[in-house]
Amino acid sequence: MSPSKKIYGLIGYPVKHSLSPAMHNAAFKATGIDAQYRLFEVKPEELRDFLINRKDVVGFNITIPHKIKAREICEKEDASLDSFVKMTGAVNTVKRAKENLKCFNTDAPGFAKSLKEELGFEARDKKALLLGCGGAGRAVIAGLTSSEIDKIYIYEKSKEVIQAAQKHFSASGGVKDKIEFIEESQLKNIIQQCQLLVNATPLGMKGNDPSPIDKNLLHKGLYVYDVVYNRNKDTQLIQDAKSLGLKFASGLDMLLYQGVLAWEYWTGKDAPLEVMRKALKEAARK
């Protein structure tokens, strides 16, 4: 490796399954940037040391289980936090600027951009049904709110997750006025009022997982976005959407666009979107 080569990467625990190196390294190669994107398996107790002291890694993404803890550490270190970090409460992208850390959340704007570019969905003044309100769900809420959605109905089974989300978003008037938690008995009525359905539950990660919602509730004109993606085959929700002729997008689209934004923050250059898309799809097929 040349001494001038810049090191970027992904930190998480575990990270071996990640497709991110494929798209980022393809982008560096296509643009002639002397850099490499690597995987760093960082245990929770090692997170602070990595954030503060691994100065050889000039930019990195953060994945499960570190996004919220990283935000807490960055706040204590007086790092700069972008508006989406504050809205979601999570950091997923960091850039080292000399002695300072610049922290971003590209999941939320990445979701919003993929929603428009890949799904062709204009969120303004529309209504959405969101299934699941964990970390991915919060990014979806932030992305939809920034896109001026009118209403987000949320169905979440865990009372603890609901309480945590309500507490988090209570400080943000722009968000709390748009969200409403609903019961399972309300799903049939609510989904008929919505133009967009987003799955942010883990259902679909395993190949034999059922859909998080009854296929019979999907209606004509509904746009379907499954934040989950499965390498080997479409999730059941995507299969159902396909069979009904509905427009759909998957978590691979969100992964692509959050990666594009991260790459642009690190390099200050326009990302080669189609190069990154091709590399990501090829890696997912392998």
N, C-alpha and C positions, 0 to 999 in steps of 0.2 A: 504494500500500500504506500502511495506517495505521501510524504510528510504534510503536503498541503490539502489532502483529502479531508473534507468535512464529514463529521459523523452525525447522523440523525437516527432516530429509532422509535420504538414503541416499548413502553414499560407497562407491565401488568403481572398478574400471577394467577393462572399461567398465561403464556403468550404464544406457545408453539404453533397453535392452530391459525394464527393470523395471516390474512391475505395482503396486509398493508405493504410489506416489503416489495412485493411484485409490482404494485402500481407506482410506488415512490421511486424505486430504482430504475424502472422503465422511464420515468419522467426525467430523472437526472441524466440518464444516458442520451435521451432524445434531445435534450437541451445543451449537452456538452458540459454540464456542471460536474466538477470533480468532487463527488460526494457519495456516501453510502448510507443506506437505511438498514438498521439492524434490529433484532429483537433482544430485549433486556428483561429477563425474569427477575423481578424485584419483589421480595417479600414485604409484607406490610411494615415490619419493624425496620426495614432498610430504606423506606420511601424518602424520609426527610434527608438522609445522607445523600441519596442520589440527586434529589432536587437541588440541594445546596452545593454539593462538592464535585459532582461528575461534570466538570466544566469542559471536558473533551467532547461531550455530546452537546452540540450547539442548538439542537432543536429536537423535540420529541412529542409523540402522542402518548396519551395516558388512557388505559382501559381498566376494566374490572380487575380488582376491587378498589382502585385508588382514586377515582375521580373526585369524590367528595373530600376525602382526607387531603388530597393535594391542594384543593381550594383553601382548606383551613390553614395548611402550612404556608401557602403563598400569601395569604392575608397577614399572617404573623410576620412574614419577612418583608412586608410593605411592597410586594410585587404589584405591577399594574394588572388590573383585572378588566376585561372587556364587559360590555353590558350583558352579553349572554351568559357569562360566568355568574354575574350577580342574579340574573333571572332564573337560571337553572340550579344554582348552588353547586355547580360542578365544573372542573377544569379537565379538558381533554387534549389541549395543545399548549406547548410551552416553547418560547423562543428565548435563548440567552442573548441579552444585549449588554455586552461588557460584564459588569458585575451585577446587573439587574435581570430579573425574570419578567417576561411579558407573558401573561396567561390569557388564554382564549377558550371559548367553547365553540367548536365548529360543528358540533352535532346538530344544534338548533338551526342555524342558518343553512347548514348542509341539507337538512331535511326540507326546509322551506324551498330551497333552490331546486332540489330534485323533484319536489311536488309540482313545481311549475314547469321545469324543463323536460322531465321524463314522463310525468303523468298528464301534463297539460291542464292542471287544475288551478284555477284562480280562486284563492281562498277568501278574498274580500267579500264581506257581507253574507258568507255562506255559513252553514252549520255542519259540525263534525261530531261523530261518535268515536271516542277513544276508549279502547279496551286496554286496561293496565296503566298504572300511574307510578311506576318505579322510576329508575334513572332514565330509561329510554322514553317513558311517557312524559317526564318533565321536559325533555328536549323537544318533543313533539308539541307540547303546550306552548313553549317559548317560541318555536318556529311558526306555529299557526297564529299566535298573538301578534308577532311581528309582521305577519302577512295580512293583518286586519280582518281575521275571521270574526264573524258575528257571535258565535256561540260554540262552546266545546262541552259536550255531554261526556261524562266519564263514568265507566263501569269498572270498578276495582273490587275484588273479593276481600282483600285484606284490610281490616279496620285500622290496623297500625299504619299501613302505607297511606291510607286516606287521611288519617290524622296528621301524619308527617307532611304530606303534600299541602293540606289546608293551612297548616302552620307556616310552611315555607312561602306559599303564595299570598298569605294574608297581608304581607308587607308591600305587595305590588298591586295597587288598585287597578292598573291596566289589565292585569291577568285575572284577579279574583272576581271581577265583574263579568268575565266572559265564561267562567267554568261553573259547571253544576254536576255534582255527583248524583248518580241515579242507582236505583235498585234493579235487580235482574228482572223483576216483573214489569219494569218500564221499557225494557229493550225493544219489544215489538213495536210499541207506539213511537218511541223516540227515533229509531233508525229510519222510519218512514219520513221523518221531517228533515233528515240529514242528506247532504250531497256527498259526504266523504266518510269512509270508515277506515280507522287506523288501528292495527293490532300492535300493541307494545307489550304484550304478555310474552312469556317464554314459549308458549305453545307453538310448535312448528320447528323447534330446534332439532327434535328427534324425528327421524323419517316417518315413524308411524303415529305421530301426534295427530289428534283430531283438530278440526278447526275450532277457534275460540268462540265461534258464533254459528248458530243454525243456518245452513245454506238457504232455507226457506225464507229467512228474514232479509236476504239480499234482494234489492229491487232494481228495476231498470233505471239507468242513469246514475247509479251509485258508483263513485270512484273508490277503489280499494287499495290501501297501502299497507303491506305487511312489513313491519320493521325487521322481523325475523327473516333470515335466509338460510336455506339448507343447501349444502354443496351438491348433494346428489340428485335432488329432485325438488320440484316446487312444493311449497307448503300446501296443506289441505285447503287453506283459505284461498290461496292463489289458484289452485286447481278449480275450486268452486266458482271463483270470479271468471276464470277462463271459460268454463262450461256455460256460463250465463251470458257471455259476450260483454262482460264489464271491463272497463279500463282498470289496469292494476300496475303497481310498482312494488319492488321488494327492497329488503334491507341492503342489498348490494348497491342499489342506487344511492341510498343514504351514505353508505361507506365511501362510495366514489366521491360524492360532492363534499363531504366533510374533509376528505383527504386532499381534494383540490384546494380548498380554502387554507388548510394547514400548510401545504406546500408553498402557496403564494405568500403566506405570512413569513415563512422561513426565508424564502429566496428573494422576495420583492419582484418576482417576475410572473407573467401569465403562465398558468399551468397548461401543459399539453393534454387537454381533456380526453381526446380520443385515444391517445397513446395509453393513458392511465386506464381508461375504460377497457380497452382490448386486453391489457396485461391482467387486469382484475378478473375478467371473464375467463381468461385462459387458466389462471391460477385456481379459480373456483371449480373448473372442470376436472382438474387433476386429482 
